[in-house]
Amino acid sequence: MSFAELDAEWTRMAGGKPSKSVTLTGVRDNWPVMGNPTVKAAQTIRYEKYPGGAPFPAWWFAILIGTMAWGIYDGGKGHWGTSPISKSWLWIFDAFLVLAVLGMGLDTLVTVNGTYINYGTVKGLEHNGHLRQWAAFLKENLGINFAWAMVLTDVLEGMILLISWYYGRKERNLVSLVSMFALGGAHWFSGFATWDKGIWETLQGLPLFLKQLAGTSREFQGGGPQTVVGVV
């Protein structure tokens, strides 16, 4: 069951009134009123603190660092038997780098503004658990808000992009080019798959984004831990 379906179920049980800022903790805490639940193998996110403190997303961080280390070690040589790209087509590496960085930046803009504007609703939740943990960990331990946490994420992934671009272009490696396209394309897709605004309207949100970088934030922006829930 999706987050939207869970929210719709909560709205139905609330008499058809939109849940607005009411979170799904209401479904969890009001069984006597709503009847006996049928527990589903579904998870949702609550706007609250992680019990015992936010865990550091070690596996996600290790993958990023490992990818960087491998990229430097491999040096764009590749081991897939592909032929070097013609020198006349090296500009594609530059174009893909620009597109990937733009996609990454717009994804961050959409994520930061979306979680701020829609705070307290299902629409304002960040569905990637490692990003929620990363943001909460940085806030609890370093005082960094959600917006800066997402920017630091871009710094880490940007290093992967630059490594792929530099060594891939140097060796004219097709696999490096595909990797850049995959990472950049994923950001373009994930950034706008759940976003209902166009590029221009998205860019108009830059002042709000900069305001958050200046310190404005929500208490549990992005959401907190996942919990198995039941629905009637």
C-alpha positions, 0 to 999 in steps of 0.5 A: 500500500502506497503512502497516498493510499494510506493517507486516503484511508486516513481521510476516509476514516476521518469522515472525508475531511482532508488530513491537512497537517494531521499525520498518520500517527492518528491511524496508529493511535486511535484504534478504539475509535476506528475499530480493529486494524488489519495490519499490512506489510506497509511502512509510512514515515512520521514527523518525529525524532528518531528513537535514540537519535538518528542513525548514520546511514553507513551503508549509503555513505560507504557506497558513495566513498567506495564508488569514488575510490574505485573511480580513481583507482580504475582511472576510467580504463574500464573492463567491458571491452568497449572501444574508445569513443572518437575524439570528435565526440568528446564534447558529449562528456561535457554536455552530460556533465552539465545536464547531470549537475543541472538535474542534481541541482533541480532535484535538490531544489524540488526536494528541499522546497517540497518538504518545506511547503508540504510539511506535515502531509504525506506529500512533504515526506522524503521517501528515501530512508537514507536521506532522511537519516543523513539529514536528521543525523547532521541536524542532531550532531552538527546543527545542519538543517535539511537544505544544507544536508541535501546540498552536502549530498550533492557535493558527494555525488558531484565528486562521483560525477567529476571523477567519471567525467575526468577519467572517462573523457581522458580514456574516452570510455563509453562506460563512464559516459553511461554512468554519468547519464544514469546518475544525472538521469536518475536525478531528473526523473526522481526530482520531477516524478512526484513534482507537479510544477514545470521548470520555470515555476520550479526555478521561481522557488529559488528564493525559498531555497536560499532562505532555507540555506540561510537557516529557515527550516522545519523541525522534522523536515523530510520526515522521521523513522519508518514504522509498520502501521495498520489500516482498518 
